[in-house]
Amino acid sequence: MTKLNETYTLNNGIKIPKVAFGTWQMPAESTRQAVLEALKAGYRHIDTALAYQNEKEVGQAVRDSGIARDEIYVTSKLPGETKTYEGAKKDFETTYNNLGLDYLDLYLVHAPFPWDEMGKSENIEKYDKANQEVWKALEEILASGKVKSIGVSNFNVHDLKSLLSTAEVKPAVDQIQYYVGYTEPKISQFALDNDILIEAYSPLATGRMLSNPTVERIAEKYGASVAQLAIEFVVQNGAFTHKEHILDNARLDFVISDEDMDTLNGMKDSAVDMYHHGRQE
Ligand SMILES: NC(=O)c1ccc[n+]([C@@H]2O[C@H](COP(=O)([O-])OP(=O)(O)OC[C@H]3O[C@@H](n4cnc5c(N)ncnc54)[C@H](OP(=O)(O)O)[C@@H]3O)[C@@H](O)[C@H]2O)c1
C-alpha cells in the first residue's frame, strides 16, 4: 500500500485516491504516454479538463493501460466560461465523447467565473444564478449515471453558499489552489463544516515552491525533495493533490512531524495567489 492507493471518502460514500496525476499544460501529443507512465508508476487518479484539450489522449491511455476501469479514478471539468444549463449539457457530452469511457468518476465546474473575469471582486454575485443553473445540469448528468460524483473548483465561501442554497446534491469536492503558505483557511473550514473535500491543486505553487528555503530545510530532514515534502504536506492536511514528476513525486514514504506541520501551516510567504486574487472571504 503506497500513498497513491490511499483514499479519502467523499460525502456520497465513494472513495477517491488521495493523490492525482494532473494534466494541465500537458500537450495533447505527449499526454497518452505520460498518463500511461503515471498509471504504471501507481497513480490511480487522473485529472483533466475540457479546457486542457487533452481529454481524448487521457481516455485513450486509460483504455490502453490494461488496468480495470474501476481501479482508475478520472476527473474532468466543465469550462468556467460555460454558464448556462444547455451549455453545460452540451460541453459534458463533448467531454464524455472525448474520454470515450463508460463513465467519469468526477465532473467539476472548473470555476465560478469565466477565467478572464477571475479576481474581479466588484461582481462577486454576477454568476450566482448561472452557477445554480449549471449545477442543475450537473445533478441531471449525475442522475444519468455517466458520472459518479459532481463537484466544483475555485469556489470561495460565497460561491459555495450560493450554490448550496439551491443544490439538491452537495458538491463532493472543491478543487482549489492550496499549498504551503496558501491554505485558504476560510474556504477549508467552510468545506469541512459542510462535508465537502478540499482537493489541493498546484501543491508546488506551479513550481515556485521549489526554491523556498524553509521548505527546503524541512525536506532535507526527511531525505525528501521539496516536491515530495510539499505534496506530503497537503496530503497530511487532509487535502489532496496533483503532480507531474511521475516517479520522484510518487515516493511519499515519510511522515512529517507535528512540529514541522505547524511550521509549514504557519508559513505565509511562500507564494501569492495566482488565480482569484482579491476574491477570498
Ligand atoms: N482546477 C483548476 O483550476 C486547476 C488550476 C491549476 C492546476 N490544476 C490541477 O493541478 C495540477 C497541478 O497543477 P500545477 O501544474 O500548478 O502543479 P504544481 O504541482 O504546483 O507544479 C508543477 C510544476 O512543478 C514542477 N515540478 C513538479 N515536480 C517536480 C520535481 N519533483 N522537481 C522539480 N520540479 C517539479 C513541474 O515541472 P515540469 O514542468 O518539469 O513538470 C511544474 O513546473 C494540474 O495539472 C491540474 O490537474 C487545477
The ligand as a Gaussian input file, in Angstrom:
#p B3LYP/6-31G(d) Opt

LIG

0 1
 N       -8.892000      23.467000     -11.113000
 C       -8.025000      24.363000     -11.508000
 O       -8.379000      25.494000     -11.806000
 C       -6.583000      23.986000     -11.606000
 C       -5.614000      25.000000     -11.769000
 C       -4.273000      24.617000     -11.795000
 C       -3.938000      23.273000     -11.671000
 N       -4.936000      22.325000     -11.539000
 C       -4.601000      20.872000     -11.442000
 O       -3.478000      20.698000     -10.618000
 C       -2.428000      20.086000     -11.362000
 C       -1.095000      20.592000     -10.877000
 O       -1.026000      21.984000     -11.023000
 P        0.325000      22.745000     -11.326000
 O        0.819000      22.415000     -12.663000
 O        0.099000      24.179000     -10.980000
 O        1.237000      21.965000     -10.304000
 P        2.346000      22.008000      -9.249000
 O        2.415000      20.592000      -8.878000
 O        2.137000      23.042000      -8.206000
 O        3.632000      22.491000     -10.064000
 C        4.038000      21.876000     -11.231000
 C        5.390000      22.471000     -11.556000
 O        6.346000      21.944000     -10.632000
 C        7.354000      21.283000     -11.354000
 N        7.712000      20.044000     -10.623000
 C        6.863000      19.070000     -10.191000
 N        7.550000      18.111000      -9.534000
 C        8.844000      18.474000      -9.570000
 C       10.018000      17.878000      -9.106000
 N        9.991000      16.723000      -8.449000
 N       11.193000      18.504000      -9.332000
 C       11.228000      19.680000      -9.999000
 N       10.141000      20.286000     -10.481000
 C        8.963000      19.701000     -10.271000
 C        6.781000      20.950000     -12.711000
 O        7.809000      20.891000     -13.636000
 P        7.641000      20.241000     -15.103000
 O        7.006000      21.282000     -15.942000
 O        9.039000      19.907000     -15.482000
 O        6.779000      19.012000     -14.917000
 C        5.851000      22.131000     -12.938000
 O        6.577000      23.250000     -13.445000
 C       -2.745000      20.413000     -12.810000
 O       -2.138000      19.505000     -13.703000
 C       -4.233000      20.303000     -12.807000
 O       -4.627000      18.948000     -12.907000
 C       -6.220000      22.664000     -11.496000

